[in-house]
Amino acid sequence: MSNLVAEIAEKIQMLSAEEKHALVRLLLQDIDGPDEDADEAWHNEVIRRVKAIRNGETAIRALQEWQE
């Protein structure tokens, strides 16, 4: 581990959990770039599920039943 990484790791220990989460999100976005494909995939999945419900291909389970 380089000196810079060791120094950063030491400073990370002083952050709150919320700050660490924000840092992880920032690092992942920097590495992977924006995840526009995931947004489109979720949009398409929601549309698919709504169509299936409307066409009677699937039923909505009651929340109480689902939680059991």
PLY file of the C-alpha trace (Angstrom):
ply
format ascii 1.0
element vertex 68
property float x
property float y
property float z
element edge 67
property int vertex1
property int vertex2
end_header
0.00 0.00 0.00
1.40 3.36 -0.98
1.93 6.08 1.61
-0.88 8.13 0.09
-3.36 5.24 0.29
-2.31 4.52 3.89
-2.80 8.19 4.79
-6.23 8.26 3.16
-7.21 5.00 4.89
-6.24 6.50 8.23
-8.35 9.61 7.59
-11.32 7.48 6.47
-11.44 5.98 9.96
-12.37 9.44 11.29
-15.45 9.71 9.05
-19.00 8.97 10.15
-20.86 6.06 8.58
-22.85 8.50 6.44
-19.66 10.15 5.18
-18.14 6.76 4.41
-21.21 5.81 2.37
-20.97 9.07 0.44
-17.27 8.43 -0.20
-17.93 4.90 -1.45
-20.62 6.16 -3.83
-18.24 8.83 -5.10
-15.43 6.31 -5.63
-17.69 3.81 -7.40
-19.09 6.49 -9.68
-15.54 7.62 -10.46
-14.48 4.07 -11.31
-17.60 2.86 -13.12
-19.05 6.08 -14.44
-22.76 6.84 -14.38
-25.01 3.78 -14.46
-27.54 4.93 -17.03
-28.08 1.36 -18.24
-29.37 0.35 -14.81
-31.89 3.20 -14.81
-33.18 2.13 -18.21
-33.28 -1.53 -17.17
-35.34 -0.71 -14.05
-37.69 1.46 -16.10
-38.25 -1.41 -18.54
-38.76 -3.90 -15.70
-41.42 -1.70 -14.07
-43.25 -1.41 -17.39
-43.05 -5.20 -17.89
-44.45 -5.89 -14.42
-47.30 -3.39 -14.74
-48.30 -4.90 -18.09
-48.23 -8.40 -16.58
-50.52 -7.29 -13.75
-52.93 -5.53 -16.10
-53.06 -8.52 -18.44
-53.81 -10.88 -15.57
-50.57 -12.78 -16.10
-49.61 -12.29 -12.47
-51.34 -11.29 -9.29
-50.36 -8.81 -6.65
-49.79 -10.55 -3.34
-51.15 -8.85 -0.27
-48.44 -7.10 1.72
-49.38 -9.05 4.81
-49.02 -12.38 2.94
-45.69 -11.29 1.46
-44.26 -10.36 4.86
-44.98 -13.79 6.34
0 1
1 2
2 3
3 4
4 5
5 6
6 7
7 8
8 9
9 10
10 11
11 12
12 13
13 14
14 15
15 16
16 17
17 18
18 19
19 20
20 21
21 22
22 23
23 24
24 25
25 26
26 27
27 28
28 29
29 30
30 31
31 32
32 33
33 34
34 35
35 36
36 37
37 38
38 39
39 40
40 41
41 42
42 43
43 44
44 45
45 46
46 47
47 48
48 49
49 50
50 51
51 52
52 53
53 54
54 55
55 56
56 57
57 58
58 59
59 60
60 61
61 62
62 63
63 64
64 65
65 66
66 67
